[in-house]
Amino acid sequence: MTATLSSKAAAAERHRHLLSKKWNTKDFDRVNVLGNDGSYGHSGCVNALSWARDGELLLTAGDDRTVQIWSMDPSLEHDYPYICRGVLKTGHRANIFNAKMLPHSSKIATVSADAQVRLHDMGDLSVSAPISISDGRYSCTQTLRCHEQRVKRIVTEDSPHLFLTVAEDGCIRQHDIRTAHSCGDACPPPLLDIGFELSTLSLSPLTPYQFVAAGEAPYGYLFDRRQISRLSMAERARSLRMGVTNCIRRLGRQEGTRKRHNDHITGSRMSILNGHEVLLSYSGDAVYLYSTRDDCVGQDDSYMSGVPVVPPRQCFRGARNVDTIKDGKQLVNFLGSQEQFVTSGSDDGNIFIWKKDGGLHSILEGDSSIVNVIEGHPHLPLFAASGLDSTVKLFGPTSSPSVFSRTADAEDIIETNERRTASGHLRHIDIMTMLYTATASNASPDNNGQCQHQ
């Protein structure tokens, strides 16, 4: 048995090495566009991309409140012949921000600006079957209304029953779909109530007991669920309200940098290969790389003072992250079979790809307006990108000159982005002030909707 496992591990390593050679090509190019043929596709912005079933399926979702399911059709003469296999009408009443298929399952979880989490059972979804259209009234098996504000992200675990969600109410919830409940004020307590607005959540399968959460604060916060399990229910409730006990690290920038920019993080990503590297994307600033194993610095302020702060290892500049106010942004990711690249979308419609040591690798045209999401295939040298366009673009290595490369114009693009970031940041502050004033003057009573498990 040990020899067999060792052989499989060696084969997997050889496979990653071969793929890494393809990833290390000088140029990437657009290899397919999903949803531009007039038959199937989205009718609004695409906010969510997710590879499922070990890369066999691609899930896309967005403002039209549908989830579309894509897979390869080997009968087509195309390097990446993805076609739509299914359309799920979710029943959400507002934009979908994230959609994930639960591992070892036919269930898809969706989260939305309507503050709902929905579970849909797609049944026996065959990649070779004709396209199917599922009505959410029949496919939706559970509707969860535990969150009080817009739900932004789903994080799945290696389980068909458990997943995490994060919302703008500042709560992170762990859902166990095996446990039925009906509640208003009696929903199961959240895993975490951090006390301010959250917009992003990430977890690595190598360290599933840890996760990073971030939002309207100058830090990403690393939590360890193993500590939560050691507390009694009363201690747990008290510690969660404090928001301190279970936070083991803060990931932050240098003091001077933090004061010059808006304290909001739009995206986070934990490494799936090593479990300790973390990317954070700051609004009005740059992308930062951290390691949770690095030594801490003695920084202290009102944001969870007393919790050690980890400084960044690397900074990646050039992309612009100001225009879209939080909606649908999960800008940052690792790319490559060895995660040798860092990538980010940009408000200028481009995709930025850097070498992990900080050098710029390439700039690609990814959207006519703004690129919000980039997701690499788990095995193939391929990644998907989406944004304000209603289409999804696929990119892969190319041996010929890249048609959609903008790397030759890198100096002008970066200079323009820096200039517009500076002016856009000031405009962002003015807009947020007006929104806060309007919200305060038009506050409505809380929604007392009931959670229902069917």
N, C-alpha and C positions, 0 to 999 in steps of 0.2 A: 504493500500500500504506500509506504514512504517513498519507494523508488518511483512509483507511478505518479505521485503528486509532484515529486522533484522533476520528473520528465515533462509534466504538463507546465510547470512553472518555467522551465527552460524554453519550452516551445513558445509560451506566451511572451517571454522576454525577446526571443528572436523575432517574433511577429512585430512587437513594438519597435524593435530596432529597424526592421525593413520599412515600416510605415514612417518612422521618424525621418528617414532619408527623403521620402516624398514630401513630408511636411517642411523640410529644410530647403525646398526649392526657392529660387529667387523671387518668383512671381506666383501670385494666386490670380484667378480670374473667375468671372461669373460663369457657372456651368449649367444653370437651369433657373427658370423663374416659375414659381408655382402660383397658379390662379390668374394667369394672363391670357388664357385661351378662350375665355368667354363661356365656358361650360360650368366649371365649379371654381370657387375661390371666395374670398371675403369681400364684403361691401364697405369696409371701413378699415381703420388702423388695425394693425396686427400687433398686439401687446404681449403675446405669449408664444413661446416655442419650447417644445420638449420632445426629446427622443425617448421612445418607449420600446419595450421588449428587446433590449440590448441593441437598439439601433434599427430594428426592423421597421418601426413605425415612426412617423413624425407627426406630433400634434401641434396644431396652430389654433389660436383663438384671439378675439379682440372685441372691437367696438360693436360688431354686428351680433354679439352674444351667441355665436355659434362656435363649436369646436369642429375643426376639419382634420381628418385623419388621412395621412399620405403614406404610400409605400412604393417600392420599386416595382415596375412592370417589366420583367425580363424579355417580353415579346417586342418591346420597342427598341429601335436602333438608336440608342442614346447612352452616353457614358453614365448619366445619373437620371434614369427614366422614372422619376417620381410622378405618380398620379394620385388623384383623390379617391380614397376607398370608402369614406363615410363622412356624413355631415350630421352633427349632433346639435339640435335646437335645444339649448340648455334650459330655457325658462327663466333665466336671469332677467331682471328688469333694468339692468345697467351694464356698462362695459365690463368685460371679463379681463382680469389682470393676470391670471395664471391658470394653467390647466396641466394636470399631471395624471398619468396612469399609475395606479398602485401596483407595485411589484407582485408578480405571481398571481395576477388578477385580471379580470376583464372590466374592472371599475375605473372610471375616470373621475377625478375630483376637480372642481372648478371653484374659483373665488372671484368676487365681483365688487364693483362700487355700490351694489345694493346691500352690502354687509352680510351677504349670505355665502355659505359654503354648501355646495351641492355635490352629491354622489350620483353617478350615472352608471348603470350596468349595460355594457355594450354586447354582452353575450358572446357568442362564438364569432368574433370578428376575423374573418379569413382575409388574408392579403391577396388571395386570388379570386375572391368573390366579386360580383358586380357592386357598384357603389350603393350604399344604403343610407337612407335619411331617417334619423331617429328623432321622434318628437319627445321633448323633455317631459311632457305630461306622463309619458309611459316609461321612459328609460330612467327617470330620476327616482332613486330608491330612498334617498335621505336628503332632507333640507335642514341645515344647521344654522340657527340664528343666534349663536352664542356671542358673537362679536357685536359691538354697538356701532362701529363705524366701518368704513371701507376696508375690505380684506385684500391684502396686496400680494401675498406669497404663500405657496405651498411647498413644504419640504417633505419628501417621502423617506421612509426608512425601508429596511429589507424585510418588509412585512406587508401582506395584503390587507391588514386591518388597522394599522397605525400610521398617522401622519401628523405633521405640525402645520399650523397656519399663523400668520402674523397680520396685524391690522393696525389702522391708524388710531384705535382706541388705546394703544400702548400694550396690548396683551398678546402673548404667545400662548396658543392652546394646543394641547395634544389630544387628538381625537382617536377614540377606539370605537370603530363602527360595529363591533360586536356587542356593545353596551347601549341598549336603548334608553332614551330619556325624553321627557317632555318638560320643558321648563320655561320660566320667565326670569324670575330672580333666583331660581334654583339650578341654573346650569352648573355643571362641574367646575370647580375653581380653575382658573387658568394656570398653566405651568409657570407663567411669569406675568406680572403687571408692573411695567417699568416706570410708569408715571408720566411718560411723554410719548408723542407720536412716533410710531415705528413704521418703516416702509420696506425693510429688507431683512431677510433671514437666510442663513446658509449653514450647511452641515456637511461633514465629510463621512463617507461610509467607513473609513478607517478608524475614526474616532466618533462614533454615533452618539456617545454620551455628552459630547460638547457641541455647542452651536454658537454662531455669532449673530447678533441682532444689532440693527442700527436704524437711525432715522433723524429726527430733529434734535440732534446733539452733536458735539464735536468728536465723538468717539464711536468706534465699534466696540461692542461689549461681548466678551467671551464668557459663556456660562457652562457649568458642569452639572448635568442632571444627577450624577452619582451623589452629589451632596444633598440634593433635594430629597432623595429617597431616604436619607438617614434621619429626616426630621419628622416629628409628630405632626398631625394635621394642624394643631393650633400653632406650633412653631413655624410650620410651613406657611400658613396664612399670614402670620406676622412678618416673616422674613420676606415674603413676596411683596407685601405692601411697602416694606423698606427698600426693596430693590437692590440690596447690597450683598446679602449673605452668599448668594450663589454665583455672583459675578467674580471671576478669578483673575481676569485681565481686562484692561482697557487698551484699545489700539488707537493711538492718536498721532497728531502731527506735532511739529515743533511749535513752541509757544508763539513765536512771531508770525508764522504762517497761519495759525489758527485765528489770530486776531484780524488778519487782513481779509478773511473770507467768510462767507455764510456758513454757519455750522449745520450743515445738512448733508447726509450721506444718502445717495440714491441707489447704490448697488453694492453688494458684497458677494464674495465667492470664496469658499474654502477648497483647498486642493483635494482632489479625489485620489491622488497618487501618494501623497506623504502625510496628509492629515494635519499639518501644522502651518502651512503657508495660507495667508488670507489676503485677498484683494479688497480694497475699499475705494469707491468712486465718490468724490466730493463734488457737490454742486458748486459751480463757480471756481473750481480748483482743478486738481489733477487726480490721477489714479495712483494709489499707494500700495506697496507690497509689504506685508508683515510676516513674521514668524512668531507663533505663540511660544516658541522655545527660547526666544531671545531674552537677554537681560532687560530688566525694567529700569525706568528712570524715575527720579523723585519729583513727579509733577503732581500738583494738588490744586483742586478748585471745587466748586459746588457740585460738579457732576460725579457722584459716587466717590467723594473724597475718601482716600484711604485704600482704594483698590489700585494695585500697581499698573503703571502705564508702559506699554511697549512701543518704542519708536519705530518708524518705518525703515525697512531695508533699502527700498528703492522707490523712486518717484518716476512716473511716466506722464509726460506733458505733450500737448499738441491738440488733443481733442477738445471740443467745446461742450459743456454740460450745464446749460443755463435755461434754454428756452422753454422746454416742457416742464411744468411745475409738478414733478414727482410722478405724474400719471404714466403707468406702463413702463417705467424705466428700470431695467436691470442691465445697465450698460456694460458691466465689466465681466471678464471671464478669462480662464486659461485656455490655450489652444495647443495642439500638438500631442503626439503619442507619449512624449515625456513631459508635457506641459512646459515646453521650452519657450512658448510665446505667451504674451499678455495682450489682450485685445479689449477695445472699447468702442462703442458707438459714439456718434458725435452729432451735435445739433446742426452741422453743416451738411449732413447726409452721407458722410464718409465713415468708413471703418478703419480704425487705427490698429496696427499690429506692431508690437515692440518685441524685441528679444528680451528675455527675462533680466539680462544684465543692464537694461535700460536703453539700448540703441534702437532706433526706429528701423523696422524691417520693411513695412509697406503701408501705403494708404490706398484704400479701394473705395470706389463709388458704390454705396450700398442702398441708397434711398434718394428719392427726389427732394426730401425735406430733412428728416431726422431719423437716425438709426437708434432704436431703443433696446433691441435684444439681439444677442449673438449666442448661438449654441453649437458647439462642436459635436460631430458624430462620435460616439464612444469608441469606434474602431477605425472607420475609414478616414482618409485625409480629406475631410469634407466638413463645412460648417454652414449653418443657416443664419440669415440675418433678416430682421424686419423692423418696421417703424411706422411712419405715418402713411406710407403707401398701403394699398390693399393687397399687395403681392408679397411673397416671400422669396428672397434670393438665396440660391445655393452657390457656394464658392469652393473651388478646389485648386490643387496645383496645376500649373500649365507649363508645357515645354516651349510654347510659342509666346510671343509678346502679349502681355495682358491688355485686353481692350479696356477694361474698367480700372486699371491701375492709375492712380493719381500721385504716385510716389515722386515722379519727376517734378511735380509742382509743390513738393512738401514745404519748402521754405515760405512760399507765398501763402499756402493754406494755413500753416501754423501761425504766421504773423497775423493774418486776418482773424483767426480764432481767438488769439490772445487779445486783440483789440476789441472784438465783439464781446468777449467774456467780461472784460472790465466794464463796458457800458451796460451789458445785460445784467450783470450782478446788481448794479444800482437800481435798475428797473425792477428786478425781481424783489428787492426789499420793499420798494414802493407798492408793488402789487400785493405782496403778502400783508402789508400793513392795512391796505384797503379791504382785503378779504377778511382779515381778523375783525376789523371794525364792523363790516357788514354782518358777519356771522354773529357777533355779540349782540347787535341790535335786533337781529331777526331770529334769535334762538327759539327753538321749538321744543316741546316736551319730548322726553326720551321715548323711543319706540319700544312698546311692551310686547312685541311679537314673541310667539312661543316657538321654541325649538321642537321639531317633530322628527322622530325616527319612524319610518314605516316598516 
